[in-house]
């Protein structure tokens, strides 16, 4: 009887965990932007859009994180040349994340002598380089446009 209880509990726990496993994306992509160049920023967004479309057409999912640091942080500032695309793409894709390097942001604010406003979609991470390392350690493929 004890064995049946153990099996029943194990089955119940597995059933609860199944949706969590099903929700994990089948593919993961980290895109690195470190240049203040609208062409590079647009290429990164094009890469994200094309990868998402490719897997969506196959009925598969993809998590994409665009990590910015150094001059590339300009991509996520309030006066970004691609802020409208970022806004539109974020509304279309819940699995698209924009990471802003906290080290770069701190340096920019110190140099400017004021707070630098970021787009609302930006998630500040302590370090852009460390974030890229973490993503690769989690199995993300890496692209630098």
Long-range contacts (C-beta under 8 A, 24 or more apart in sequence): 25-61, 25-62, 25-63, 25-95, 26-55, 26-60, 26-61, 26-62, 27-51, 27-55, 27-60, 27-61, 27-62, 27-63, 27-141, 28-62, 28-63, 28-64, 28-135, 28-138, 28-139, 28-140, 28-141, 29-62, 29-63, 29-64, 29-65, 29-140, 29-141, 29-142, 29-143, 30-64, 30-65, 30-67, 30-132, 30-135, 30-136, 30-140, 30-141, 30-142, 30-143, 31-64, 31-65, 31-66, 31-67, 31-143, 31-144, 31-145, 32-67, 32-72, 32-132, 32-142, 32-143, 32-144, 33-66, 33-67, 33-68, 33-72, 33-75, 33-145, 34-68, 34-69, 34-70, 34-71, 34-72, 34-128, 34-144, 35-70, 35-71, 35-72, 36-71, 36-72, 36-74, 36-75, 38-81, 38-82, 40-72, 40-145, 41-72, 41-74, 41-75, 41-80, 41-81, 41-82, 42-82, 42-85, 43-145, 44-75, 44-145, 45-82, 45-85, 45-86, 45-89, 47-143, 47-145, 48-89, 48-93, 48-96, 49-89, 52-93, 52-95, 52-96, 61-95, 62-95, 63-95, 63-97, 63-140, 64-93, 64-95, 64-96, 64-97, 65-96, 65-97, 65-98, 65-99, 65-131, 65-135, 65-140, 66-96, 66-97, 66-98, 66-99, 67-99, 67-101, 67-125, 67-128, 67-131, 67-132, 67-135, 68-98, 68-99, 68-100, 68-101, 68-104, 68-128, 69-100, 69-101, 69-103, 69-104, 69-127, 69-128, 69-129, 70-101, 70-104, 70-128, 73-100, 73-101, 73-104, 73-105, 73-108, 73-128, 76-100, 76-118, 76-119, 76-121, 76-122, 77-116, 77-117, 77-118, 77-119, 78-116, 78-117, 78-118, 78-119, 80-119, 83-119, 86-119, 86-121, 87-119, 87-120, 87-121, 90-121, 97-123, 98-122, 98-123, 99-123, 99-124, 99-125, 99-128, 99-131, 100-124, 100-125, 100-128, 101-125, 101-127, 101-128, 101-129, 101-131, 102-126, 102-127, 103-127, 103-128, 104-128
